[in-house]
């Protein structure tokens, strides 16, 4: 199918921003949607499968609307991963440093709604779907609004076999490398100095999952990341730490389990056990929700297809 469109009235600045340097943005759209784009001045032609061609034209028109200033590659990729419009989907307003933070897909909007409405939320999905970043954003929002008194970040240190005593440094230094994605999100959403001050007043806490045993967590927002690497016993222990006024978000990717093959994942077990428990929400994100380079979604789909159809 071939679609043609002429952007009128002619505006060379908008056209330059739409195409990007050396037509960078057009190449990104071509790669993501598997179409071919040709243009001469304000006249554009897209060729490919019907649905992809129409989607590409929708994206071009949406980009043209915001092309009064240079468009970043990230904006193009986010638009391709969303619904093809410049506007984000409706979702709860979050009080963070990132005023432009909005869900980029229906599943992301549902994920944020579930976090807001339920005490325990499971976010399942492949890398790049925003499950960890959005969980941290919801936690920062709750802290800023004084809905909780502290944020607690934890994850199983599978690579270290939970034997953190053999690693150099104090507890924070031992666990830091494993929590780096959470730190990155915190710095992005709060800023470096506010994060440091929050640690000083103990409004932010990090702890390996093995150190959570015996605690009761009241008035806190707790995030368990990489939960696919927990055992069923660890998952039950974590879930039973939840106290009054506490929200918990559990994130994980069931395709990236690092446990021994004979060991059942605690996240797999929790998904089965908790799916009918009132107050627990399970959100499943897919390759459609990935907000990284468009190639990442295709890589995820390729691995899923290979898993379903293994070569003998």
N, C-alpha and C positions, 0 to 999 in steps of 0.2 A: 504494500500500500504506500502511496505517496501523498503527502500533505504539503501544501504551499501556504505561506502567509507573508503578508507585507506589513511591516511595522510602520504606521503612519500616525502623525506627521514625522518626517525624517528628523532624527536627532542623533547626530554622530557620537555624542558623548554617551548616551544610553546604549547605543549599539556596541561601542567599544567596551563598556563595562559588562554588557551582556555576554559578549564573546570571551572576554578575558585576554590576558597576554598570550599571543600566538594561538588564539582560539582555544585556550586551555579549558574553559568551561564547556565548550561544545564537545571537546574530546571526552571530557568526563561523562557527559550525558550519553554520548555514543557508546562508551564502554559499559555504562550501567544498564542501558536499555537495549543494547545490541541493535542500534539503528545507525544510519548514515545521515549526516547533516551537511548540507551545502548552502552557501549563502553568497549573495552578491549585493553589497550595500545593505539596503533594508529588506531585501527579498530572501526568504529562507525556504528551504525544501528539506523535508525529512522523509526518509525511505526505510521501511522495515515492516515487521508484523503489525497488524492493525492496532492491537491494544498498545503495543510499545510506541508506535508512531503517534497515536493520540496522546499518550502520556508525555512523550517528549515535547509535543507542541504545547501542552498545558504547562509544563515546567518552563519552557522558553517564555511563554506569555507572563507567567508569574514572576520570573526573573526580570523581565523587561520593566515590570511595574516598580521594582525596587532598584532599578539600574541608574538612579540619579547620582549615585556614588559608587565607587569600586566595590565589587562583590567578591567576597573571600571564597576560596575553594571549599572551606567548611560549610558555608551557607548553601552552596550548590549541592554538596553531598547530603546535608540534612534535608533539603527540599526533596531530593530524590528518594530518601528513605521515608519521607512522610507521605502526605496525600497529594503532593504536587502543587500545593498552594503556598503562598508566602506566609499565610496565617497559621499559627499552631492550633492544635485541637483544644477544646475546652478542658480545663482541669483546675484543681485547687491552686489558688495563688500562694506562692511560697515566699516567705520573708528571708531572702538571702542576698548576698552581695551581687549575684547575677540577676539583674532585673529582667533579662531576656530568657530566663529559664522557663521553658514550657514543654509539655509532652509533645513528641514528634510523631506519635502514632496512636491509634485507638487503644492498643494494649498498654502503652505507657500511661495514657490517661486513666485507664481502668486500674492500673497498678497504683497510681497515686491516690485514687479514690479509695481503694481497698486499704491502703496504709492509713488514710485519714479516718476510716470508719471502723476498722477492726483492730483488736489488740495484738493479734499475731498475723503476720502476712508472710507467705512464702512467695518469693520471686524466682521463677525458674526460666532459664533461657541461655542461649549461647553468648559468647563474648561479644561485647559491643552493643548490646541491647539497652544499656543504661540502667540495669537492675541495681547495681551497687551505687552509682552516682545519684540516682533518684532517691534511693534509700537514705543516703547521707544528706541530700537536700531536704528531705522531709524531717530528718533529725535536727538539722540546723534550724529549720523553721520552727519546730516545736520548742527548741531551746530559746530562740529569740523571742518567742511569744510567751515564755515562762510557763508553757504547758508541762514541761519536765524540768528537773533540776540538773540533769547531767546526761551526757551521751557516753555510752559504753560501746567500744569496738572490740570485737573478738573474732578469731578464726582458728581453725585447727592448723597447727604447724606440722603438717605431714612430712615435709621434707626433712625436718629435724627429728622426726619420730617422737615429738613432744618432749624430747630430752633436752630442754633448753639450758639446763645447767652446764652443759659442755660448751656452750657458745660464750664468747667473751662479752663482758659488759654487764650492766645491771639489767633488771627485767625489761625496762623500756627498750634498751639497746638490743636485747636478744630478740624481741618480738618485732621491732621496727621493720626489718626487711620484708616480713610477711604481711604487714599492714600497709605497705606503701601505696597501693591504690586508694585506700581509705584516706590516708594523709593527703594525697594529691587532690582528692575531691574536697576535703576540708579546707585546704589552702585556697582552692579556687572559689569556694562558696563563702568563706568567711574572711580570708586574708591572713597573711602570715602572723602579724602581731596579735590580732584577736584570738587566733588559735593558741598561741603561746600563753596568752593571759588566761584563756579558758583552762589550759592544763595546770597553770599555777594555782588557780582557785578550785581545782578538782572538778570543774564542770565537764571536762573531757577525760576519759580514762581508757587505757588500752590494757588488754589482758589476754594471755593465751587461754584457749578454751578449757584446758586442764585445770586452770586456777579458778574456775567459776564454781566448782563444787562446794556445797555447803552455804552458799550465799543466797540472800533474798534481795532482789533488785526492785526497790520501790521508787516511784516517780522518776523513772529513767527511760531513755530511748536506747534500746539495745539492738545492735546490728551484728548478726553472725554471718560473716562472708565466707565464700568457698565451702558452703555447708555440705557439698557433695562428698567431701573428704572426712566427714564425721562418721562414727559408728552409730548404730541404733542406740547404744547405751549412752554415748556422749550427747546425742540429740535429745533423748528423754531427760537427761540431767540438765541440759540447757533450758528446755521448755519449762521445767518445773522450778526454775529460778525466778520466774516472772512474779512480781509482787503487785501491790496496788498502785494505780496510776502509771503503769509501765506499758510501753509499746515495744514490740519486738518485730524486727524484719529479718528474715532468713533468706539469703540469696545463694544461688548455686547453679552450676551447669552440669546436667546429668551426663553430658558427653565427655566430660573431662574429670573423671574419677581417678584419683591417684592411689587408691587403696589397693591392697592385694586382691587379685581376681576372685579369691574365695570369700572375701569380706563384703557383706552387704552394706551399701551406703545408708547412712542415717537419714539422708534427704529422700532417697527412694522410699524408705520405710515410712518416714513422716508423711509423705505425699499420700501414701495408701491409707495410713491410720487416721489422719486428721481431716480427710476430705469432707466428712459429714459432721465435723465438730463445729458447733455454733461459736462464732467469734473468731474463727480462723478462716482466712481468705487465701486462696491459691491462685496466683496469676502466672500464666504461661506466655512467655515472650518467644518469638520465632525470628527467623532470618529477616522477615519483613520489617522488624523493629530495629534492626541494626543501624546505628548512626555513625559508623566509621566509613572508611573507603568502600564504595560499592562492591569492590572485588571481594571484601570480607564476607558479605552475604552469600556470594556465589561459592566461595570456598566452603562455608558452613554447609550449604546445600549439597555440594559435591561429596563431602564426608558423610553426610546423612544417607545419601543415595548409595555410597559404597558400603555403608554398614548394612543397609537393607538388602543389597545385592552383592554379597562378597564373591570375589573371584576364587574359584576352587583351584 
